[in-house]
Amino acid sequence: MRTTLLLTARPIDGRRAAEIGLVNAVVEPATLMPTALSTADAIAANAPLAVRTTRRGVREVLSLSLADAYRRQEELGAPLRRIEDAREAQRAFVEKRRPVWKGK
């Protein structure tokens, strides 16, 4: 599908782009900025190292087989379970509070 879209250069509307996973959401122009800012806030609320590693993993696995992609995600994710932010996430969950990320 993606290759066909690229090679044919046929335009598609926002709803179709959402159906095929090309965009995350279709919103009215008046709600575009609040929606984008809300998404950015949700991402920024997560542990910085986890966000960075997730972005890296997504980029790296696009050309891999499913088995290799799972393996690479595990390689990238395993070190995150040993960092200070992982312990903070667990404490915050138990204490029913928002975590305070340190990026460590």
Z-matrix of the N, CA and C atoms (Angstrom, degrees):
N
C 1 1.450
C 2 1.531 1 111.02
N 3 1.341 2 117.14 1 -50.90
C 4 1.467 3 118.90 2 -179.23
C 5 1.518 4 111.03 3 -60.68
N 6 1.327 5 115.95 4 -43.13
C 7 1.456 6 119.51 5 -178.98
C 8 1.520 7 110.40 6 -62.73
N 9 1.322 8 116.97 7 -42.59
C 10 1.463 9 120.75 8 178.55
C 11 1.521 10 110.46 9 -60.91
N 12 1.322 11 116.74 10 -43.97
C 13 1.464 12 119.44 11 178.52
C 14 1.523 13 111.08 12 -60.46
N 15 1.317 14 116.77 13 -43.50
C 16 1.462 15 120.40 14 -179.30
C 17 1.521 16 112.13 15 -66.95
N 18 1.322 17 116.34 16 -43.21
C 19 1.462 18 119.51 17 -175.40
C 20 1.521 19 113.50 18 -75.33
N 21 1.326 20 117.30 19 -32.58
C 22 1.462 21 119.58 20 -178.77
C 23 1.525 22 112.39 21 -88.80
N 24 1.316 23 117.26 22 -22.84
C 25 1.470 24 122.96 23 -177.16
C 26 1.525 25 112.14 24 58.14
N 27 1.333 26 116.28 25 24.66
C 28 1.464 27 119.93 26 177.11
C 29 1.526 28 109.20 27 -72.34
N 30 1.314 29 116.46 28 133.41
C 31 1.469 30 118.15 29 178.35
C 32 1.530 31 111.15 30 -73.35
N 33 1.321 32 115.85 31 148.65
C 34 1.465 33 121.28 32 173.06
C 35 1.522 34 107.10 33 -130.90
N 36 1.323 35 115.92 34 153.18
C 37 1.461 36 118.33 35 179.72
C 38 1.532 37 110.01 36 -85.80
N 39 1.315 38 114.89 37 172.03
C 40 1.454 39 121.11 38 -177.07
C 41 1.511 40 113.82 39 -59.54
N 42 1.317 41 116.83 40 -40.58
C 43 1.471 42 119.58 41 -179.26
C 44 1.534 43 111.10 42 -63.10
N 45 1.330 44 116.21 43 -42.54
C 46 1.469 45 119.41 44 178.44
C 47 1.532 46 110.03 45 -65.98
N 48 1.323 47 116.75 46 -39.71
C 49 1.464 48 120.42 47 178.08
C 50 1.526 49 110.64 48 -60.05
N 51 1.326 50 117.18 49 -38.02
C 52 1.468 51 121.02 50 177.66
C 53 1.524 52 110.72 51 -69.33
N 54 1.320 53 117.07 52 -40.49
C 55 1.468 54 121.13 53 -179.74
C 56 1.527 55 112.05 54 -58.96
N 57 1.320 56 116.74 55 -37.38
C 58 1.465 57 119.67 56 -176.83
C 59 1.534 58 112.51 57 -96.31
N 60 1.313 59 116.63 58 6.53
C 61 1.457 60 120.31 59 175.61
C 62 1.514 61 115.51 60 80.30
N 63 1.319 62 116.61 61 16.29
C 64 1.458 63 120.32 62 179.77
C 65 1.527 64 111.39 63 -77.20
N 66 1.320 65 116.52 64 -30.09
C 67 1.465 66 122.69 65 175.31
C 68 1.522 67 108.27 66 -128.37
N 69 1.322 68 116.19 67 158.38
C 70 1.465 69 120.83 68 -178.69
C 71 1.519 70 113.05 69 -79.82
N 72 1.316 71 116.87 70 -34.66
C 73 1.463 72 120.03 71 -175.99
C 74 1.519 73 109.73 72 -159.24
N 75 1.314 74 114.69 73 157.63
C 76 1.457 75 121.81 74 173.08
C 77 1.518 76 106.02 75 -116.77
N 78 1.329 77 116.25 76 122.72
C 79 1.462 78 120.56 77 -177.60
C 80 1.525 79 109.69 78 -129.79
N 81 1.298 80 114.66 79 161.17
C 82 1.464 81 120.04 80 176.09
C 83 1.529 82 109.09 81 -68.52
N 84 1.334 83 117.48 82 149.66
C 85 1.468 84 119.88 83 -179.37
C 86 1.534 85 113.61 84 -52.84
N 87 1.310 86 116.89 85 -37.18
C 88 1.467 87 120.14 86 -177.86
C 89 1.527 88 112.67 87 -66.78
N 90 1.332 89 117.17 88 -23.66
C 91 1.469 90 119.72 89 -178.55
C 92 1.528 91 112.73 90 -105.13
N 93 1.329 92 116.75 91 4.37
C 94 1.462 93 119.78 92 -177.50
C 95 1.527 94 112.34 93 -58.91
N 96 1.332 95 117.75 94 -54.41
C 97 1.462 96 119.98 95 -176.58
C 98 1.527 97 112.13 96 -65.20
N 99 1.338 98 119.76 97 -45.95
C 100 1.470 99 118.15 98 176.99
C 101 1.531 100 112.58 99 -59.97
N 102 1.331 101 117.28 100 -37.35
C 103 1.462 102 120.50 101 178.43
C 104 1.521 103 110.62 102 -66.35
N 105 1.323 104 117.00 103 -44.73
C 106 1.468 105 120.91 104 179.02
C 107 1.524 106 110.94 105 -62.75
N 108 1.322 107 116.92 106 -42.90
C 109 1.467 108 120.38 107 179.63
C 110 1.522 109 111.56 108 -66.44
N 111 1.318 110 116.93 109 -37.49
C 112 1.459 111 120.82 110 177.45
C 113 1.531 112 110.70 111 -63.57
N 114 1.324 113 116.17 112 -41.87
C 115 1.465 114 120.43 113 177.25
C 116 1.524 115 110.38 114 -64.40
N 117 1.323 116 116.61 115 -43.96
C 118 1.469 117 120.37 116 178.51
C 119 1.527 118 111.04 117 -61.68
N 120 1.329 119 117.06 118 -41.07
C 121 1.467 120 120.81 119 177.50
C 122 1.524 121 111.28 120 -61.84
N 123 1.328 122 116.64 121 -41.39
C 124 1.467 123 120.57 122 180.00
C 125 1.528 124 110.68 123 -64.11
N 126 1.318 125 116.97 124 -39.92
C 127 1.464 126 120.57 125 177.89
C 128 1.529 127 109.97 126 -67.98
N 129 1.330 128 116.48 127 -45.17
C 130 1.467 129 120.97 128 -178.14
C 131 1.522 130 112.72 129 -65.22
N 132 1.324 131 117.43 130 -21.54
C 133 1.466 132 120.82 131 179.63
C 134 1.524 133 112.11 132 -75.25
N 135 1.316 134 117.38 133 -11.62
C 136 1.463 135 121.48 134 -178.93
C 137 1.525 136 111.03 135 -89.69
N 138 1.316 137 115.23 136 164.20
C 139 1.467 138 121.18 137 -179.53
C 140 1.529 139 109.88 138 -60.21
N 141 1.331 140 117.52 139 127.02
C 142 1.464 141 120.59 140 -176.57
C 143 1.527 142 114.13 141 -55.95
N 144 1.319 143 117.41 142 -42.85
C 145 1.466 144 119.23 143 -179.53
C 146 1.520 145 111.47 144 -66.44
N 147 1.316 146 117.07 145 -35.24
C 148 1.464 147 120.50 146 178.08
C 149 1.525 148 110.68 147 -67.70
N 150 1.322 149 117.25 148 -41.44
C 151 1.470 150 120.81 149 178.49
C 152 1.527 151 109.78 150 -63.07
N 153 1.318 152 116.38 151 -46.71
C 154 1.466 153 120.94 152 -179.53
C 155 1.531 154 110.78 153 -61.03
N 156 1.326 155 116.42 154 -44.49
C 157 1.463 156 120.46 155 -178.80
C 158 1.523 157 111.16 156 -67.37
N 159 1.319 158 116.80 157 -38.64
C 160 1.464 159 120.46 158 178.00
C 161 1.521 160 110.60 159 -62.91
N 162 1.320 161 117.04 160 -45.53
C 163 1.466 162 120.37 161 178.70
C 164 1.529 163 110.66 162 -60.43
N 165 1.320 164 116.03 163 -44.25
C 166 1.462 165 120.40 164 178.65
C 167 1.527 166 110.43 165 -61.19
N 168 1.320 167 116.09 166 -45.45
C 169 1.458 168 120.36 167 -179.26
C 170 1.512 169 112.73 168 -61.09
N 171 1.312 170 116.24 169 -43.14
C 172 1.470 171 119.83 170 179.50
C 173 1.522 172 110.05 171 -60.17
N 174 1.321 173 116.72 172 -45.35
C 175 1.472 174 119.91 173 179.25
C 176 1.530 175 111.46 174 -62.57
N 177 1.323 176 116.34 175 -42.23
C 178 1.465 177 120.12 176 -174.53
C 179 1.522 178 113.77 177 -71.74
N 180 1.309 179 118.26 178 -33.68
C 181 1.466 180 119.52 179 -171.74
C 182 1.525 181 114.11 180 -87.93
N 183 1.301 182 118.42 181 -6.72
C 184 1.466 183 120.24 182 -176.31
C 185 1.522 184 113.21 183 -57.67
N 186 1.315 185 117.44 184 -32.76
C 187 1.466 186 119.40 185 -177.11
C 188 1.530 187 112.83 186 -99.46
N 189 1.341 188 117.86 187 5.85
C 190 1.463 189 121.18 188 -176.63
C 191 1.523 190 111.90 189 -96.15
N 192 1.322 191 115.23 190 159.44
C 193 1.463 192 119.73 191 171.50
C 194 1.525 193 107.68 192 -67.31
N 195 1.317 194 116.81 193 164.64
C 196 1.461 195 120.43 194 -179.09
C 197 1.527 196 111.36 195 -59.30
N 198 1.323 197 117.56 196 -44.86
C 199 1.471 198 121.22 197 180.00
C 200 1.525 199 111.04 198 -62.49
N 201 1.328 200 116.74 199 -44.37
C 202 1.465 201 119.90 200 179.23
C 203 1.524 202 111.33 201 -67.77
N 204 1.326 203 116.94 202 -34.72
C 205 1.464 204 120.70 203 178.21
C 206 1.525 205 110.61 204 -64.53
N 207 1.322 206 117.46 205 -44.98
C 208 1.471 207 120.44 206 176.90
C 209 1.527 208 110.67 207 -60.77
N 210 1.315 209 116.08 208 -42.79
C 211 1.465 210 120.78 209 -179.68
C 212 1.534 211 110.45 210 -62.49
N 213 1.325 212 116.65 211 -43.94
C 214 1.473 213 120.42 212 -179.24
C 215 1.523 214 110.97 213 -66.74
N 216 1.320 215 117.52 214 -40.54
C 217 1.464 216 120.56 215 177.73
C 218 1.527 217 110.56 216 -60.71
N 219 1.321 218 117.19 217 -39.75
C 220 1.468 219 120.86 218 177.68
C 221 1.526 220 110.51 219 -65.49
N 222 1.333 221 116.81 220 -41.79
C 223 1.469 222 120.28 221 178.02
C 224 1.524 223 111.12 222 -60.33
N 225 1.321 224 116.29 223 -41.83
C 226 1.462 225 120.29 224 -179.57
C 227 1.526 226 111.77 225 -73.35
N 228 1.320 227 116.79 226 -37.15
C 229 1.459 228 120.72 227 -174.38
C 230 1.510 229 115.35 228 -81.33
N 231 1.332 230 117.77 229 -28.97
C 232 1.468 231 120.81 230 -176.04
C 233 1.526 232 113.09 231 -55.26
N 234 1.319 233 119.92 232 -46.45
C 235 1.465 234 119.01 233 179.97
C 236 1.532 235 113.29 234 -62.51
N 237 1.322 236 117.19 235 -27.43
C 238 1.467 237 120.19 236 -179.43
C 239 1.522 238 112.03 237 -65.62
N 240 1.316 239 117.31 238 -26.34
C 241 1.463 240 120.03 239 -179.35
C 242 1.522 241 112.19 240 -72.30
N 243 1.336 242 116.92 241 -11.76
C 244 1.461 243 120.63 242 -177.38
C 245 1.526 244 113.22 243 -106.98
N 246 1.315 245 118.38 244 3.29
C 247 1.463 246 119.66 245 -176.65
C 248 1.528 247 111.11 246 -90.64
N 249 1.316 248 114.86 247 164.67
C 250 1.465 249 121.46 248 -178.82
C 251 1.531 250 112.16 249 -58.38
N 252 1.322 251 117.43 250 -38.78
C 253 1.466 252 120.16 251 179.87
C 254 1.527 253 111.95 252 -62.21
N 255 1.329 254 117.86 253 -31.40
C 256 1.472 255 120.56 254 177.71
C 257 1.520 256 110.03 255 -66.14
N 258 1.325 257 116.46 256 -42.73
C 259 1.475 258 119.65 257 177.72
C 260 1.524 259 110.44 258 -65.67
N 261 1.335 260 116.41 259 -38.66
C 262 1.463 261 120.39 260 178.13
C 263 1.525 262 110.50 261 -63.49
N 264 1.320 263 117.74 262 -38.95
C 265 1.469 264 121.03 263 178.29
C 266 1.520 265 110.55 264 -61.09
N 267 1.315 266 116.86 265 -43.32
C 268 1.469 267 120.81 266 179.13
C 269 1.527 268 111.22 267 -64.87
N 270 1.340 269 116.59 268 -45.38
C 271 1.476 270 119.91 269 179.22
C 272 1.526 271 110.62 270 -61.66
N 273 1.325 272 116.27 271 -45.05
C 274 1.461 273 120.29 272 -178.68
C 275 1.523 274 110.91 273 -62.32
N 276 1.316 275 117.12 274 -39.11
C 277 1.461 276 120.75 275 178.72
C 278 1.523 277 110.34 276 -62.77
N 279 1.316 278 116.76 277 -48.86
C 280 1.469 279 121.29 278 -178.95
C 281 1.529 280 110.62 279 -63.12
N 282 1.339 281 115.78 280 -39.12
C 283 1.466 282 120.85 281 -177.98
C 284 1.528 283 112.65 282 -85.19
N 285 1.333 284 116.68 283 1.34
C 286 1.474 285 122.90 284 178.73
C 287 1.534 286 112.17 285 53.73
N 288 1.314 287 114.82 286 51.87
C 289 1.464 288 121.33 287 178.78
C 290 1.522 289 108.82 288 -138.93
N 291 1.316 290 115.29 289 168.09
C 292 1.462 291 119.93 290 176.52
C 293 1.525 292 109.26 291 -75.80
N 294 1.322 293 117.42 292 139.70
C 295 1.465 294 119.21 293 177.79
C 296 1.527 295 111.52 294 -71.06
N 297 1.300 296 115.53 295 152.28
C 298 1.464 297 121.98 296 174.10
C 299 1.525 298 106.26 297 -110.92
N 300 1.317 299 116.17 298 105.57
C 301 1.461 300 121.30 299 -174.40
C 302 1.521 301 111.06 300 -79.69
N 303 1.330 302 115.44 301 142.10
C 304 1.462 303 121.31 302 177.81
C 305 1.529 304 111.80 303 -115.07
N 306 1.315 305 116.53 304 -10.02
C 307 1.461 306 119.33 305 -178.57
C 308 1.517 307 112.52 306 73.33
N 309 1.332 308 115.36 307 23.98
C 310 1.477 309 120.57 308 -179.68
C 311 1.509 310 109.67 309 -125.96
